[in-house]
């Protein structure tokens, strides 16, 4: 393993811990941000597809372990990376505007949440009082806002 991969795995672990300790307590109407989703999209420009699929599976499995959704985050994040890899890789050299970053993260988070809700409907992971439309749209918007803000304040 090279040094950048170890650094990115460590940063991903920090994002997972930040979601567990920080973002879960910043819920708005029961909606929380998912920083791993935009972190994986950011890593697309740095790694090949098999490496990134491994990282998505690793971070998804860690999320599953912390939130007791065994395999659902791992499957949805791995499928998201598999579907979006080529699209993001082609546009990685282009400097995007803030609204384009927001829209891109929004679409990716919507697809991730649809995959997650679709998978969780097979296992009855959520109670019947839970609103899946609020989960899909609310989490996607919240994740996009947080991702766009981190994009603005990132260190190059």
N, C-alpha and C positions, 0 to 999 in steps of 0.2 A: 504494500500500500504506500502510495506517495503521501507527501506532507499535506497537500491540498485536500485530498480525500479525507484524511483524518481530521483536518480542521473543519471541513463541511459536515462530517458526521457529528463532531462535537457541537457545532452550531445548531444542527438539527435536534440534537438532544436537548439543547438549551430551549429551542422552540417548543419541544414537547413538554418540558417541565414548565415553561411559561404558560402554556395552555392549561396545564393541570392546576398550577398554583395561582395564576393571574387572570387569564381570559375567561375561565369558567365562572369567576366571581364578578365579572363585568357583563352580566347578561342584561339585555334590554328586552322586555316582554318575553323572556324565556329564550332569547336568541343569543348565541355566542359566536365569536369569531374563531376561525380555524387557521392559525398561522402556518401550519405545515403545508396546506394547500398552495399558498403563494410562495412558500419557500421552495417547494419542489418545482414549481414553474420557473423560479429564478435559476435553479440548478440545471435546467435543460441546456443552456448555452455552454455549460462547462463539461458535461459528461456524455458518454455514449448511451444509447438506449438500454443495453443490459445493465450497465452500472447504475443508471437512474432507476430502473425497475427494482433493482436490489435495494437501493436507498428508500424508495417509496414503500416497499414491503417492510423494511426494517422500521421506519418511522410509523407506519400504519399499525404494525404489530405492537409497538410500544404504546400507541394511543389506545389500542384495543385492551392492552393489559391494564392501563390506568383507569379506563372508563367501563370496563367489563362488557365490551361488545366484541367478543372473541372472533376475529376474522373479518368483520364488516368494514372497519376502517382500512385494514390492509387490502382487501379486495377493491374497495372503491378508489383508494389512492393509486394502487397499481394500475387499475383500468384507466383512470384519468391520465396518468403519465403515458400509458401505451397509446391512448387516443390522441393526445395533444402533442406528443413529442415532435413529430414531423412539422406540424404547423408552427410551433414555437421556434424550432431550430432554424427554419427558413427566415424568420423575422428577428433573429437574435442580433444581427449586425445593424439593424435599423434602430435609431433612437426614437422611441415612442413618446408622445405627449402624455400628460397626466391623465386626461380623460380616456385615452386609448388604453393605458395601463389599467385604469379602473374598469373599463368595459371588458377587457380581456380577462381580468381576474373574476369579474362578475359572471361571465359566461362559463369559465372553468369551474367556479364554485357552484353554479347552478347545476352543471352536469354532475359534479361530484356529489352534491346533495340528492339529486334525483336517483343516482346509483345507490347511494346509501339508504335512502328511504325505500326504494324498491326492494333492496336486499333485506332490510329490516322488516318489511311487511311479511316476508316468508317466515320469520322467526318470532313475530309478535314482540319485538323488542321494546316498543313504546306502548304506553297505556292508551286506552280508547279515548281519553280526554285530550290527547295530544293532537294539535293541528298540524298536519304534514305540510300544508301550503305555507304556513308561517315559518316552519322549519326550513323549507327549501329556499324560499325567497328571502326571508329575514337573515338567515345565516349567510347567504350569498352576498347580500348587500353589506352586512356587517364585515364580512371577510374582505370584501373589495375596498371598503373605506379604510380598514386597518392596513391592508396591503398597499394601497395608494399612499397613505401617510408614511409608512416605512420606506417606500420608494422615494418619497420627497426628502426624507431625513437620512437616507443611507450615506455611508462613507465610501467614497470611491478609492 
